[in-house]
Amino acid sequence: MAKENEHYKNCLNQNWGFTLLEIMIAVAILAIGLVAVLRSQSHGVDMAIDSQISTRSALFAQEKIADIQMAIASGERNIDGSGDFGDEYPSFSWRIESEPSTIPNLEKVTLTITYSEGNKKREFVSVQYFY
């Protein structure tokens, strides 16, 4: 029993704990890890925004191609034009250019959907041939 008390007293007299250097190293490691996590989170948000832009561009292109098909089916031949998608989507615009193709009775139609906001500009181009 005396040995246990002596061991207990020796433990109390010793300096237990972390030095300032150890704490600073641990904080630096945590900071590096936190920066990496925040960077990947930011990258994930950017990818989600890019995906949303691509999806909207594809949907707008699909809508305009349906309009072109309706115009051609009704006999309209002058389908060239440009415009936007209204106040709800002011960053998106469209342009249609048509030209005769080298194959008789086919018309080459180029549809361009443009996204422009700040310094970010993207174009979604679709080339279709209509009879």
Backbone as CSV, one residue per row, in Angstrom:
resi,resn,N_x,N_y,N_z,CA_x,CA_y,CA_z,C_x,C_y,C_z
1,MET,0.821,-1.194,0.000,0.000,0.000,0.000,0.860,1.251,0.000
2,ALA,1.971,1.184,0.706,2.863,2.336,0.783,3.457,2.632,-0.581
3,LYS,3.733,1.544,-1.330,4.272,1.745,-2.663,3.279,2.456,-3.563
4,GLU,2.002,2.130,-3.453,0.971,2.770,-4.279,0.848,4.243,-3.936
5,ASN,0.919,4.599,-2.659,0.846,6.006,-2.262,2.051,6.781,-2.789
6,GLU,3.207,6.128,-2.730,4.412,6.798,-3.212,4.317,7.041,-4.731
7,HIS,3.797,6.052,-5.450,3.624,6.195,-6.900,2.616,7.307,-7.202
8,TYR,1.562,7.368,-6.429,0.538,8.399,-6.612,1.127,9.783,-6.368
9,LYS,1.947,9.947,-5.345,2.580,11.235,-5.042,3.547,11.641,-6.148
10,ASN,4.282,10.662,-6.696,5.212,10.965,-7.793,4.451,11.439,-9.032
11,CYS,3.302,10.833,-9.292,2.493,11.244,-10.451,1.996,12.666,-10.283
12,LEU,1.624,13.045,-9.083,1.128,14.402,-8.843,2.239,15.435,-8.964
13,ASN,3.459,15.057,-8.635,4.576,15.994,-8.686,5.103,16.206,-10.107
14,GLN,4.851,15.244,-10.989,5.346,15.385,-12.351,4.457,16.354,-13.128
15,ASN,5.040,16.991,-14.154,4.294,17.906,-15.012,3.641,17.117,-16.146
16,TRP,2.350,16.936,-16.025,1.590,16.242,-17.048,0.876,17.289,-17.884
17,GLY,0.747,17.021,-19.192,0.029,17.937,-20.067,0.783,18.143,-21.364
18,PHE,0.319,19.102,-22.145,0.913,19.379,-23.449,1.725,20.659,-23.380
19,THR,2.785,20.690,-24.149,3.579,21.910,-24.229,2.946,22.840,-25.251
20,LEU,3.355,24.075,-25.230,2.826,25.057,-26.168,3.128,24.647,-27.607
21,LEU,4.280,24.102,-27.848,4.665,23.668,-29.197,3.737,22.566,-29.702
22,GLU,3.422,21.604,-28.844,2.518,20.525,-29.247,1.134,21.059,-29.587
23,ILE,0.657,21.990,-28.805,-0.658,22.582,-29.071,-0.638,23.357,-30.384
24,MET,0.423,24.118,-30.644,0.508,24.890,-31.881,0.554,23.968,-33.103
25,ILE,1.266,22.853,-33.000,1.321,21.896,-34.109,-0.056,21.278,-34.345
26,ALA,-0.745,20.921,-33.277,-2.085,20.340,-33.412,-3.049,21.335,-34.055
27,VAL,-2.997,22.595,-33.646,-3.871,23.619,-34.228,-3.543,23.821,-35.707
28,ALA,-2.266,23.804,-36.063,-1.873,23.960,-37.471,-2.404,22.808,-38.316
29,ILE,-2.322,21.594,-37.800,-2.841,20.434,-38.529,-4.349,20.546,-38.705
30,LEU,-5.043,20.943,-37.654,-6.493,21.130,-37.760,-6.848,22.217,-38.775
31,ALA,-6.092,23.308,-38.788,-6.356,24.404,-39.728,-6.165,23.947,-41.168
32,ILE,-5.127,23.180,-41.431,-4.889,22.669,-42.783,-6.034,21.756,-43.216
33,GLY,-6.463,20.905,-42.332,-7.591,20.020,-42.638,-8.872,20.787,-42.888
34,LEU,-9.123,21.811,-42.099,-10.328,22.617,-42.265,-10.322,23.367,-43.585
35,VAL,-9.172,23.892,-43.975,-9.062,24.585,-45.266,-9.367,23.618,-46.411
36,ALA,-8.870,22.409,-46.339,-9.125,21.419,-47.391,-10.618,21.092,-47.479
37,VAL,-11.261,20.933,-46.337,-12.699,20.634,-46.332,-13.499,21.804,-46.913
38,LEU,-13.174,23.017,-46.530,-13.898,24.183,-47.038,-13.680,24.366,-48.538
39,ARG,-12.475,24.087,-49.004,-12.204,24.190,-50.432,-13.028,23.186,-51.222
40,SER,-13.121,21.973,-50.736,-13.905,20.962,-51.450,-15.393,21.305,-51.402
41,GLN,-15.855,21.899,-50.332,-17.254,22.326,-50.240,-17.541,23.412,-51.267
42,SER,-16.638,24.368,-51.386,-16.791,25.445,-52.364,-16.795,24.892,-53.780
43,HIS,-15.927,23.939,-54.049,-15.872,23.314,-55.370,-17.182,22.581,-55.665
44,GLY,-17.748,21.935,-54.668,-19.026,21.245,-54.835,-20.154,22.197,-55.179
45,VAL,-20.171,23.354,-54.556,-21.195,24.361,-54.847,-21.042,24.860,-56.276
46,ASP,-19.806,25.115,-56.712,-19.568,25.565,-58.092,-20.029,24.514,-59.097
47,MET,-19.768,23.265,-58.806,-20.204,22.193,-59.708,-21.724,22.104,-59.772
48,ALA,-22.398,22.311,-58.660,-23.862,22.281,-58.647,-24.440,23.424,-59.489
49,ILE,-23.836,24.604,-59.399,-24.289,25.747,-60.195,-24.063,25.479,-61.683
50,ASP,-22.899,24.945,-62.039,-22.620,24.614,-63.442,-23.602,23.573,-63.969
51,SER,-23.925,22.605,-63.153,-24.889,21.582,-63.543,-26.270,22.191,-63.774
52,GLN,-26.652,23.115,-62.922,-27.952,23.784,-63.070,-28.000,24.587,-64.373
53,ILE,-26.916,25.277,-64.710,-26.846,26.050,-65.955,-26.955,25.117,-67.162
54,SER,-26.236,24.004,-67.133,-26.275,23.043,-68.244,-27.671,22.450,-68.415
55,THR,-28.311,22.121,-67.311,-29.651,21.542,-67.373,-30.652,22.537,-67.939
56,ARG,-30.604,23.775,-67.464,-31.521,24.799,-67.992,-31.272,25.050,-69.471
57,SER,-29.999,25.083,-69.868,-29.683,25.299,-71.287,-30.263,24.190,-72.147
58,ALA,-30.146,22.961,-71.697,-30.694,21.833,-72.450,-32.216,21.910,-72.531
59,LEU,-32.859,22.286,-71.444,-34.319,22.405,-71.458,-34.780,23.545,-72.366
60,PHE,-34.078,24.675,-72.335,-34.417,25.787,-73.219,-34.209,25.401,-74.677
61,ALA,-33.143,24.661,-74.968,-32.886,24.203,-76.339,-34.000,23.276,-76.807
62,GLN,-34.433,22.395,-75.927,-35.525,21.483,-76.259,-36.805,22.263,-76.582
63,GLU,-37.070,23.296,-75.800,-38.251,24.133,-76.030,-38.158,24.832,-77.388
64,LYS,-37.005,25.395,-77.708,-36.834,26.121,-78.970,-36.880,25.174,-80.162
65,ILE,-36.336,23.974,-80.026,-36.399,22.997,-81.116,-37.853,22.612,-81.387
66,ALA,-38.641,22.481,-80.342,-40.074,22.201,-80.530,-40.748,23.365,-81.257
67,ASP,-40.387,24.607,-80.916,-40.942,25.776,-81.617,-40.549,25.760,-83.090
68,ILE,-39.297,25.389,-83.381,-38.830,25.317,-84.771,-39.609,24.256,-85.537
69,GLN,-39.799,23.097,-84.921,-40.552,22.024,-85.568,-41.981,22.457,-85.864
70,MET,-42.593,23.174,-84.939,-43.962,23.669,-85.151,-43.993,24.681,-86.300
71,ALA,-43.004,25.568,-86.334,-42.964,26.583,-87.393,-42.773,25.939,-88.759
72,ILE,-41.871,24.964,-88.846,-41.634,24.292,-90.121,-42.853,23.477,-90.535
73,ALA,-43.506,22.821,-89.580,-44.699,22.027,-89.880,-45.842,22.906,-90.382
74,SER,-45.890,24.155,-89.930,-46.959,25.054,-90.373,-46.600,25.766,-91.674
75,GLY,-45.426,25.444,-92.240,-45.051,26.000,-93.535,-44.173,27.236,-93.457
76,GLU,-43.838,27.684,-92.294,-42.985,28.868,-92.157,-41.561,28.509,-92.542
77,ARG,-40.947,29.340,-93.360,-39.581,29.069,-93.794,-38.568,30.048,-93.214
78,ASN,-38.993,31.187,-92.757,-38.080,32.160,-92.162,-38.086,31.975,-90.642
79,ILE,-37.224,31.097,-90.171,-37.222,30.782,-88.737,-36.053,31.415,-88.002
80,ASP,-35.233,32.173,-88.731,-34.097,32.838,-88.082,-34.602,33.860,-87.067
81,GLY,-33.834,34.033,-86.002,-34.210,35.036,-85.007,-33.372,34.909,-83.756
82,SER,-33.664,35.771,-82.814,-32.975,35.735,-81.529,-33.894,36.342,-80.478
83,GLY,-33.559,36.087,-79.230,-34.366,36.622,-78.139,-33.859,36.127,-76.800
84,ASP,-34.693,36.325,-75.797,-34.327,35.857,-74.457,-35.482,35.045,-73.882
85,PHE,-35.342,34.645,-72.666,-36.359,33.806,-72.027,-37.143,34.574,-70.960
86,GLY,-37.257,35.856,-71.135,-38.081,36.677,-70.267,-37.389,37.116,-68.987
87,ASP,-38.154,37.780,-68.163,-37.626,38.336,-66.917,-37.246,37.262,-65.900
88,GLU,-37.820,36.078,-66.039,-37.528,35.017,-65.075,-36.097,34.475,-65.239
89,TYR,-35.602,34.482,-66.482,-34.252,33.987,-66.773,-33.505,35.012,-67.618
90,PRO,-33.126,36.142,-67.043,-32.499,37.202,-67.842,-31.081,36.864,-68.316
91,SER,-30.441,35.883,-67.726,-29.066,35.537,-68.102,-29.001,34.633,-69.335
92,PHE,-30.140,34.114,-69.766,-30.177,33.200,-70.901,-30.740,33.899,-72.129
93,SER,-30.149,33.610,-73.282,-30.676,34.123,-74.551,-30.540,33.032,-75.608
94,TRP,-31.217,33.216,-76.740,-31.172,32.227,-77.809,-30.988,32.908,-79.159
95,ARG,-30.432,32.147,-80.118,-30.265,32.627,-81.490,-30.455,31.432,-82.423
96,ILE,-31.258,31.636,-83.471,-31.500,30.590,-84.465,-30.997,31.091,-85.816
97,GLU,-30.186,30.272,-86.461,-29.695,30.568,-87.805,-29.970,29.358,-88.680
98,SER,-30.593,29.600,-89.836,-30.884,28.482,-90.739,-30.229,28.743,-92.086
99,GLU,-29.911,27.657,-92.760,-29.313,27.745,-94.094,-29.631,26.448,-94.831
100,PRO,-29.716,26.527,-96.142,-29.969,25.298,-96.904,-28.788,24.341,-96.756
101,SER,-29.080,23.074,-96.690,-27.997,22.099,-96.592,-27.604,21.635,-97.986
102,THR,-26.560,20.846,-98.065,-26.115,20.331,-99.360,-27.043,19.234,-99.873
103,ILE,-27.861,18.693,-99.013,-28.830,17.666,-99.395,-30.137,18.366,-99.738
104,PRO,-30.729,18.068,-100.887,-31.968,18.741,-101.284,-33.095,18.511,-100.268
105,ASN,-33.902,19.520,-100.074,-35.076,19.509,-99.192,-34.749,19.422,-97.703
106,LEU,-33.500,19.586,-97.345,-33.128,19.625,-95.931,-32.605,21.007,-95.599
107,GLU,-32.956,21.461,-94.418,-32.479,22.756,-93.951,-31.670,22.556,-92.675
108,LYS,-30.499,23.175,-92.657,-29.627,23.093,-91.485,-29.998,24.245,-90.553
109,VAL,-30.340,23.903,-89.317,-30.739,24.904,-88.330,-29.775,24.819,-87.146
110,THR,-29.163,25.961,-86.827,-28.242,26.036,-85.699,-28.895,26.857,-84.601
111,LEU,-29.070,26.238,-83.454,-29.664,26.891,-82.285,-28.559,27.086,-81.247
112,THR,-28.412,28.323,-80.792,-27.406,28.628,-79.771,-28.102,29.200,-78.543
113,ILE,-27.924,28.540,-77.404,-28.416,29.038,-76.120,-27.201,29.608,-75.401
114,THR,-27.287,30.875,-74.984,-26.157,31.534,-74.337,-26.519,31.891,-72.904
115,TYR,-25.620,31.562,-71.998,-25.730,31.984,-70.600,-24.633,32.987,-70.352
116,SER,-25.001,34.160,-69.874,-24.010,35.198,-69.623,-24.367,35.934,-68.339
117,GLU,-23.459,35.842,-67.372,-23.657,36.547,-66.103,-22.285,36.910,-65.555
118,GLY,-22.045,38.190,-65.415,-20.735,38.637,-64.937,-19.658,38.245,-65.930
119,ASN,-18.609,37.619,-65.441,-17.534,37.189,-66.332,-17.710,35.742,-66.800
120,LYS,-18.829,35.136,-66.455,-19.099,33.751,-66.820,-19.985,33.727,-68.070
121,LYS,-19.501,33.098,-69.129,-20.283,32.978,-70.359,-20.178,31.552,-70.865
122,ARG,-21.322,30.976,-71.205,-21.375,29.612,-71.725,-22.317,29.579,-72.910
123,GLU,-22.010,28.721,-73.856,-22.886,28.540,-75.014,-23.209,27.063,-75.193
124,PHE,-24.457,26.809,-75.472,-24.943,25.470,-75.761,-25.417,25.519,-77.214
125,VAL,-24.757,24.783,-78.108,-25.058,24.845,-79.537,-25.641,23.505,-79.991
126,SER,-26.738,23.592,-80.722,-27.373,22.404,-81.267,-27.575,22.620,-82.763
127,VAL,-27.118,21.661,-83.577,-27.298,21.722,-85.027,-28.256,20.601,-85.407
128,GLN,-29.327,20.974,-86.083,-30.348,20.003,-86.478,-30.633,20.163,-87.978
129,TYR,-31.081,19.097,-88.588,-31.498,19.145,-89.981,-32.986,18.839,-90.041
130,PHE,-33.717,19.705,-90.727,-35.176,19.550,-90.821,-35.575,19.354,-92.274
131,TYR,-36.617,18.551,-92.489,-37.134,18.258,-93.810,-38.234,19.232,-94.133
